[in-house]
Amino acid sequence: MKDINFFCKLADLKGTVADVLDKSKTQETILLDKLTRIEENPAGYFAVHMHLSDLRPSNRQPHFITIAARAFENLVNSADAVIYDMMNQDLVLVCHDVLVEDIDPYISKVKTLFNEDPLTLDEDEYEDQFSTWYDLSSREDFAAFLSAITELSVYAENKIEEIKKTTAEQEGHGSGDPLTAKNLAAINQKLHSTRIADLIRQQACVRIAPGKAGEMVFHEHFIAMAELKERVSPGINLFTSPWLFQYLTETLDKRMLAVIGRKNFADVKDPISLNLNIATVLSRDFANFNKAVGDHANKLVIEFQIIDIFSDMNTYGYARDMLQDRGYRVLVDGVNPLSFQFFDPATLRPDFIKVGWGKEFEQETDNTTRLTTFKQTVKHAGPDSVILSRVGTEKAVKWGLALGISRFQGYFIDKLVMAMTKSRVKPRAKPSAKQGAA
């Protein structure tokens, strides 16, 4: 768990790792506890409530909020300041003995991330819609801030109940008891000894060019999680705790490397992609895998999730350089197309950038500014670098082609690959009369 100190302070948790994994307390409740502690002596405290929940829906993607929160990392690590991530996607910054003018650059940085959103446009110099400031040493401001956070706490509790009711219905999550620190060890031990080779699935990434036959870019190999869950923990919902599930994925990475490492890479025709944790690439297991790959590293694409990358940019940079130096290609996964307006993923210097398609992006074709930004980003990254994933319809392919994207992955692409495969299979010739007689 990288940057654990930052995340502990981000949540205002000064205790053990187990405290961080304990989600029984919401950020709202933790903040209310803090207000109770400082109520008798609030001198030097102030708070900034950033109303990110009022951003346009397209700008409220979870990893956008994560990026916004990380904008305060230097402040949180160097001063008595804590950033709270509210359930409704607002951010609340609480500072003690910090100069107000020292905060302005951080707020401006976050506003720049969403500079095309109406919320960040200061049309009225006397009213800031983006943020509300509270001087907690003032009784009136303290009471107003306490009321606002109490309201957010009620919202959070209602939201949690709603999530609990719908978790079992969400795709791929299933039902069962929650994953906890108590049952984690047993499940992890079972993962080490459970057969997974037959649970590895493949999904193709194909290059599509007008008037030309599709060309295979790579086959992504992944584990069928629903089937794995039934095999190792039929009564446990592995997805209830992202922190604990992240720990399990590192074990799954090692098992995947062990299975794929048995291949004769000299005979591998189409490149293989593997979605791994950055920590896995720096482990002894990957070093052993690299020995098995030998001189065929160019046939491997290593995918990293954008959230994993942002958790430790320095480590990502080291892992990326190491892989590319050895001949592997690096892919940044989990990028949202709408983030192109304020984040250029090409600056991460990967070989591929995978962006996820969603129906909500169809309307963006009508927004000339956004579409122009998308095209510029694709052009900057390189026409051969960007991959549009989660492609379920022909419309998504057309949308990607309009942006200059030529590489696609998803269920619709799987159907195309099946059609491509069938077209290459020649029908058996009917036996002649002589052959029939023979």
C-alpha positions as CSV (number, residue, x, y, z in Angstrom):
1,M,0.0,0.0,0.0
2,K,2.0,2.9,-1.3
3,D,2.0,6.4,0.2
4,I,0.3,4.9,3.3
5,N,1.4,7.9,5.4
6,F,-0.3,10.3,3.0
7,F,-3.5,8.3,3.0
8,C,-3.5,8.0,6.7
9,K,-3.2,11.8,7.1
10,L,-5.6,12.3,4.3
11,A,-8.2,10.5,6.3
12,D,-7.0,12.1,9.6
13,L,-6.1,8.6,10.9
14,K,-3.0,8.6,13.1
15,G,-3.3,4.9,14.1
16,T,-2.3,1.6,12.5
17,V,-2.9,0.2,9.0
18,A,-5.9,-1.7,10.5
19,D,-7.4,1.7,11.3
20,V,-7.1,2.7,7.7
21,L,-8.7,-0.5,6.5
22,D,-11.6,0.0,9.0
23,K,-14.3,1.7,6.9
24,S,-16.8,1.8,9.8
25,K,-16.2,5.5,10.1
26,T,-16.8,7.8,7.2
27,Q,-14.7,10.8,6.4
28,E,-17.7,12.9,7.5
29,T,-17.8,11.2,10.9
30,I,-14.0,11.5,11.3
31,L,-14.3,15.2,10.5
32,L,-17.1,15.7,13.0
33,D,-14.9,14.0,15.7
34,K,-12.2,16.4,14.9
35,L,-14.5,19.4,15.3
36,T,-15.6,18.1,18.7
37,R,-12.0,17.9,19.8
38,I,-11.1,21.4,18.7
39,E,-14.4,23.1,19.6
40,E,-13.0,24.4,23.0
41,N,-9.9,25.9,21.4
42,P,-10.4,26.5,17.6
43,A,-7.9,29.3,17.5
44,G,-5.8,29.2,14.3
45,Y,-8.1,26.8,12.5
46,F,-9.9,27.4,9.2
47,A,-11.6,25.2,6.6
48,V,-12.2,25.3,2.9
49,H,-15.2,23.4,1.5
50,M,-14.8,22.7,-2.2
51,H,-18.1,21.9,-3.8
52,L,-17.0,19.3,-6.4
53,S,-20.4,17.7,-6.2
54,D,-21.7,20.7,-8.2
55,L,-19.4,20.0,-11.1
56,R,-20.9,18.6,-14.3
57,P,-21.5,14.9,-14.1
58,S,-18.8,14.2,-16.7
59,N,-16.2,15.9,-14.4
60,R,-17.2,14.0,-11.3
61,Q,-15.4,10.8,-12.3
62,P,-13.9,9.1,-9.2
63,H,-10.3,9.3,-10.4
64,F,-10.8,13.0,-11.2
65,I,-11.6,13.6,-7.5
66,T,-8.6,11.5,-6.5
67,I,-6.4,13.7,-8.7
68,A,-7.9,16.8,-7.1
69,A,-7.3,15.5,-3.6
70,R,-3.7,14.7,-4.4
71,A,-3.1,18.3,-5.5
72,F,-2.9,19.0,-1.7
73,E,-0.3,16.3,-1.0
74,N,2.6,18.6,-0.5
75,L,0.6,20.8,1.9
76,V,-0.7,17.8,3.9
77,N,2.8,16.4,4.2
78,S,4.5,19.7,5.2
79,A,1.9,21.5,7.4
80,D,-0.9,20.9,9.9
81,A,-3.5,20.3,7.2
82,V,-5.9,17.5,6.4
83,I,-7.9,16.9,3.3
84,Y,-11.2,15.0,3.6
85,D,-12.9,13.2,0.7
86,M,-16.6,13.5,1.3
87,M,-19.1,10.8,0.2
88,N,-20.8,13.2,-2.2
89,Q,-17.4,13.9,-3.9
90,D,-16.8,17.3,-2.2
91,L,-13.4,18.0,-0.7
92,V,-12.9,19.7,2.7
93,L,-9.5,21.1,3.7
94,V,-8.9,21.8,7.4
95,C,-5.8,23.8,8.3
96,H,-4.2,24.9,11.6
97,D,-1.7,27.7,11.9
98,V,-1.3,27.9,8.1
99,L,-1.3,31.2,6.2
100,V,-4.4,31.7,4.1
101,E,-2.4,33.0,1.2
102,D,-0.4,29.7,1.2
103,I,-3.6,27.9,0.4
104,D,-4.6,29.9,-2.7
105,P,-2.2,28.2,-5.1
106,Y,-3.5,24.8,-4.2
107,I,-7.2,25.9,-4.7
108,S,-6.2,27.5,-8.0
109,K,-4.6,24.2,-9.1
110,V,-7.7,22.2,-8.4
111,K,-9.9,24.8,-10.2
112,T,-7.5,24.6,-13.2
113,L,-8.2,20.9,-13.4
114,F,-11.8,21.7,-14.1
115,N,-11.3,25.0,-15.9
116,E,-14.0,24.4,-18.5
117,D,-16.6,23.6,-15.9
118,P,-19.1,26.5,-15.1
119,L,-18.5,25.9,-11.4
120,T,-14.9,27.3,-11.7
121,L,-15.9,30.4,-13.6
122,D,-15.8,33.4,-11.2
123,E,-18.5,35.5,-12.8
124,D,-19.2,37.2,-9.5
125,E,-16.0,38.5,-7.7
126,Y,-18.0,38.6,-4.4
127,E,-19.4,35.1,-4.5
128,D,-17.2,32.0,-5.1
129,Q,-19.4,29.1,-6.1
130,F,-16.5,26.7,-6.2
131,S,-15.5,26.9,-2.5
132,T,-16.7,28.2,0.9
133,W,-14.2,29.4,3.5
134,Y,-14.7,29.2,7.3
135,D,-12.8,30.8,10.0
136,L,-13.3,28.2,12.7
137,S,-12.2,30.6,15.5
138,S,-15.4,32.5,14.7
139,R,-18.4,31.1,16.6
140,E,-20.7,31.9,13.6
141,D,-18.4,30.2,11.1
142,F,-17.8,27.2,13.3
143,A,-21.5,26.7,13.8
144,A,-22.1,27.1,10.0
145,F,-19.3,24.6,9.2
146,L,-20.5,22.1,11.8
147,S,-24.0,22.3,10.3
148,A,-22.7,21.7,6.7
149,I,-20.6,18.7,7.7
150,T,-23.5,17.3,9.8
151,E,-25.7,17.5,6.7
152,L,-23.0,15.7,4.6
153,S,-22.7,13.1,7.3
154,V,-26.4,12.3,7.1
155,Y,-26.0,12.0,3.3
156,A,-23.1,9.7,3.7
157,E,-24.9,7.3,6.1
158,N,-27.9,7.2,3.7
159,K,-25.5,6.6,0.8
160,I,-23.8,3.7,2.6
161,E,-27.1,2.0,3.3
162,E,-28.1,2.4,-0.4
163,I,-24.8,0.9,-1.4
164,K,-25.2,-2.0,1.0
165,K,-28.6,-2.8,-0.5
166,T,-27.4,-2.7,-4.1
167,T,-23.9,-4.2,-3.8
168,A,-25.2,-7.8,-4.4
169,E,-26.9,-6.6,-7.6
170,Q,-23.9,-4.9,-9.1
171,E,-22.3,-6.7,-12.0
172,G,-19.5,-9.1,-11.0
173,H,-19.7,-8.3,-7.3
174,G,-22.0,-11.1,-6.2
175,S,-23.2,-11.6,-2.6
176,G,-21.8,-13.0,0.6
177,D,-20.1,-11.9,3.7
178,P,-17.7,-8.9,3.4
179,L,-14.0,-9.3,2.9
180,T,-12.3,-8.4,6.2
181,A,-8.8,-8.4,7.7
182,K,-9.9,-11.6,9.6
183,N,-10.7,-13.7,6.5
184,L,-8.1,-12.1,4.3
185,A,-5.2,-14.4,5.3
186,A,-7.2,-17.6,4.7
187,I,-8.3,-16.5,1.3
188,N,-4.9,-15.3,0.3
189,Q,-3.4,-18.6,1.4
190,K,-6.0,-20.4,-0.7
191,L,-5.1,-18.3,-3.7
192,H,-1.5,-19.5,-3.5
193,S,-2.5,-23.1,-3.9
194,T,-5.6,-22.9,-6.1
195,R,-5.5,-23.8,-9.8
196,I,-6.0,-20.7,-11.9
197,A,-4.7,-21.7,-15.4
198,D,-8.2,-22.7,-16.5
199,L,-9.6,-19.4,-15.3
200,I,-7.4,-17.2,-17.5
201,R,-9.4,-15.5,-20.3
202,Q,-8.3,-13.4,-23.2
203,Q,-9.6,-10.3,-24.9
204,A,-8.1,-9.0,-28.1
205,C,-7.0,-5.5,-28.9
206,V,-7.3,-4.8,-32.7
207,R,-6.1,-2.1,-35.0
208,I,-8.9,-1.0,-37.3
209,A,-8.3,1.1,-40.4
210,P,-10.9,2.1,-43.0
211,G,-10.8,-0.2,-46.0
212,K,-8.3,-2.6,-44.4
213,A,-8.6,-5.9,-42.5
214,G,-8.3,-5.8,-38.8
215,E,-4.8,-6.3,-37.3
216,M,-4.1,-7.9,-33.9
217,V,-2.3,-5.6,-31.5
218,F,-2.2,-7.9,-28.5
219,H,-4.3,-10.4,-26.4
220,E,-4.9,-9.2,-22.9
221,H,-4.8,-12.1,-20.4
222,F,-6.9,-11.8,-17.3
223,I,-8.5,-14.0,-14.6
224,A,-12.2,-14.5,-14.6
225,M,-12.9,-13.1,-11.1
226,A,-16.5,-14.4,-10.8
227,E,-15.3,-17.9,-11.3
228,L,-12.3,-17.5,-9.1
229,K,-14.5,-16.2,-6.3
230,E,-16.6,-19.3,-6.5
231,R,-13.5,-21.4,-6.3
232,V,-11.7,-19.7,-3.4
233,S,-14.4,-17.9,-1.4
234,P,-17.9,-18.8,-2.4
235,G,-19.3,-17.2,0.7
236,I,-17.2,-14.0,0.7
237,N,-17.7,-10.9,-1.4
238,L,-14.2,-10.0,-2.4
239,F,-15.1,-6.6,-3.6
240,T,-16.5,-5.0,-0.4
241,S,-13.1,-3.5,0.5
242,P,-10.9,-2.0,-2.2
243,W,-7.9,-1.8,0.1
244,L,-8.0,-5.5,1.0
245,F,-8.9,-6.6,-2.5
246,Q,-5.8,-4.7,-3.7
247,Y,-3.7,-6.9,-1.4
248,L,-5.2,-10.0,-3.0
249,T,-4.5,-8.7,-6.6
250,E,-0.8,-8.8,-5.8
251,T,-1.0,-12.5,-5.0
252,L,-3.1,-13.0,-8.3
253,D,-0.3,-11.1,-10.2
254,K,2.3,-13.6,-9.0
255,R,0.0,-16.6,-9.9
256,M,-0.6,-15.1,-13.3
257,L,3.2,-14.6,-13.9
258,A,3.8,-18.2,-12.9
259,V,1.3,-19.5,-15.4
260,I,2.2,-17.2,-18.3
261,G,5.9,-17.8,-17.6
262,R,5.5,-21.4,-18.6
263,K,4.9,-20.4,-22.2
264,N,7.5,-20.9,-25.0
265,F,7.7,-17.3,-25.9
266,A,9.6,-18.1,-29.1
267,D,6.4,-19.6,-30.4
268,V,4.1,-16.8,-29.2
269,K,2.7,-15.1,-32.4
270,D,0.5,-12.2,-31.1
271,P,1.8,-10.1,-28.2
272,I,0.4,-10.7,-24.7
273,S,-0.7,-8.0,-22.3
274,L,-0.9,-8.4,-18.5
275,N,-2.5,-6.0,-16.0
276,L,-0.1,-5.9,-13.0
277,N,0.5,-3.8,-9.9
278,I,3.6,-1.6,-10.1
279,A,4.8,-3.4,-6.9
280,T,4.6,-6.7,-8.7
281,V,6.9,-5.5,-11.5
282,L,9.6,-4.7,-8.9
283,S,9.3,-8.1,-7.1
284,R,11.4,-11.2,-7.3
285,D,8.5,-13.0,-9.0
286,F,8.7,-10.6,-12.0
287,A,12.5,-11.0,-12.1
288,N,12.0,-14.8,-12.5
289,F,9.3,-14.2,-15.1
290,N,11.7,-11.9,-17.0
291,K,14.2,-14.7,-17.1
292,A,11.6,-17.0,-18.7
293,V,10.7,-14.3,-21.2
294,G,14.3,-14.0,-22.3
295,D,14.8,-12.1,-25.5
296,H,11.1,-11.9,-26.2
297,A,10.1,-9.0,-24.0
298,N,8.9,-7.2,-27.1
299,K,6.0,-9.7,-27.1
300,L,4.8,-8.5,-23.7
301,V,2.7,-5.4,-22.8
302,I,2.5,-4.5,-19.1
303,E,-0.6,-2.6,-18.1
304,F,-0.7,-0.3,-15.1
305,Q,-3.9,1.3,-13.6
306,I,-3.9,5.1,-13.5
307,I,-4.8,5.1,-9.8
308,D,-1.8,2.9,-9.0
309,I,0.4,5.2,-11.0
310,F,-0.8,8.4,-9.2
311,S,-0.3,6.7,-5.8
312,D,3.5,6.9,-6.4
313,M,4.7,8.6,-9.5
314,N,8.4,8.1,-8.8
315,T,8.0,4.4,-8.5
316,Y,6.0,4.3,-11.7
317,G,8.7,6.2,-13.5
318,Y,11.3,3.7,-12.3
319,A,9.2,0.7,-13.2
320,R,8.3,2.1,-16.6
321,D,12.0,2.9,-17.5
322,M,13.1,-0.6,-16.4
323,L,10.5,-2.3,-18.5
324,Q,11.0,-0.2,-21.6
325,D,14.8,-0.7,-21.3
326,R,14.3,-4.4,-21.3
327,G,12.0,-4.3,-24.4
328,Y,8.6,-4.5,-22.7
329,R,5.9,-2.1,-23.7
330,V,4.0,-0.2,-21.0
331,L,0.3,0.6,-21.1
332,V,-1.5,3.1,-18.9
333,D,-5.0,1.9,-18.2
334,G,-8.1,3.5,-16.7
335,V,-7.9,6.9,-18.4
336,N,-11.2,8.6,-18.9
337,P,-11.6,10.5,-22.2
338,L,-13.1,13.5,-20.4
339,S,-9.8,13.9,-18.5
340,F,-8.0,14.9,-21.7
341,Q,-9.1,18.5,-21.2
342,F,-6.9,18.9,-18.1
343,F,-4.5,15.9,-18.1
344,D,-2.3,14.8,-20.9
345,P,-1.5,11.1,-20.3
346,A,1.3,11.2,-22.8
347,T,3.4,13.0,-20.2
348,L,3.6,9.6,-18.4
349,R,5.6,8.4,-21.4
350,P,3.9,5.0,-21.9
351,D,3.8,3.0,-25.1
352,F,0.0,2.7,-25.0
353,I,-2.8,4.7,-23.4
354,K,-6.1,2.9,-22.8
355,V,-9.2,5.0,-22.4
356,G,-12.6,3.6,-21.5
357,W,-15.6,4.3,-23.6
358,G,-19.0,5.1,-22.1
359,K,-22.3,6.0,-23.6
360,E,-22.1,9.4,-21.8
361,F,-19.4,10.4,-24.1
362,E,-21.6,10.4,-27.2
363,Q,-22.8,13.9,-26.4
364,E,-19.2,15.1,-26.3
365,T,-19.0,14.9,-30.1
366,D,-21.3,18.0,-30.2
367,N,-18.9,19.9,-28.0
368,T,-16.3,21.4,-30.5
369,T,-13.9,22.5,-27.7
370,R,-13.8,19.1,-26.1
371,L,-13.6,17.1,-29.3
372,T,-10.7,19.3,-30.5
373,T,-8.9,18.7,-27.2
374,F,-9.4,15.0,-27.6
375,K,-8.0,15.0,-31.1
376,Q,-5.0,17.1,-30.0
377,T,-4.2,14.7,-27.1
378,V,-4.5,11.6,-29.4
379,K,-2.3,13.3,-31.9
380,H,0.3,14.3,-29.2
381,A,0.3,10.7,-27.8
382,G,0.6,9.3,-31.3
383,P,-2.0,7.6,-33.5
384,D,-0.6,4.2,-32.7
385,S,-0.6,4.7,-28.9
386,V,-4.2,5.3,-27.9
387,I,-6.6,2.3,-27.3
388,L,-10.3,2.7,-26.8
389,S,-11.6,0.0,-24.5
390,R,-15.0,-1.2,-23.4
391,V,-16.2,-0.9,-26.9
392,G,-19.6,-2.6,-27.0
393,T,-21.1,-1.1,-30.2
394,E,-20.1,0.0,-33.7
395,K,-21.0,3.6,-32.6
396,A,-18.1,3.5,-30.1
397,V,-15.7,2.5,-32.9
398,K,-16.9,5.4,-35.1
399,W,-16.6,7.8,-32.2
400,G,-13.0,6.7,-31.7
401,L,-12.1,6.8,-35.4
402,A,-13.4,10.4,-35.4
403,L,-10.8,11.2,-32.8
404,G,-8.0,9.6,-34.7
405,I,-8.0,6.4,-32.6
406,S,-7.3,3.2,-34.5
407,R,-6.9,0.6,-31.7
408,F,-10.0,-0.9,-30.0
409,Q,-10.9,-3.5,-27.4
410,G,-14.2,-4.7,-26.0
411,Y,-17.1,-7.1,-26.6
412,F,-17.9,-5.7,-30.0
413,I,-14.2,-6.2,-31.0
414,D,-14.4,-9.8,-29.7
415,K,-17.2,-10.4,-32.3
416,L,-15.1,-8.8,-35.0
417,V,-12.2,-11.1,-34.1
418,M,-14.5,-14.1,-34.2
419,A,-15.6,-13.0,-37.7
420,M,-12.0,-12.5,-38.8
421,T,-11.0,-15.9,-37.5
422,K,-13.9,-17.6,-39.3
423,S,-13.1,-15.8,-42.6
424,R,-9.6,-17.3,-42.5
425,V,-10.9,-20.9,-42.1
426,K,-11.3,-22.4,-45.5
427,P,-14.4,-24.7,-45.8
428,R,-13.7,-28.3,-46.3
429,A,-14.0,-29.4,-49.9
430,K,-16.7,-31.9,-50.6
431,P,-15.4,-35.4,-51.3
432,S,-15.4,-36.4,-54.9
433,A,-17.3,-39.5,-56.1
434,K,-14.0,-41.4,-56.0
435,Q,-13.1,-40.2,-52.6
436,G,-16.5,-41.1,-51.4
437,A,-16.2,-44.6,-52.8
438,A,-12.9,-45.0,-51.1
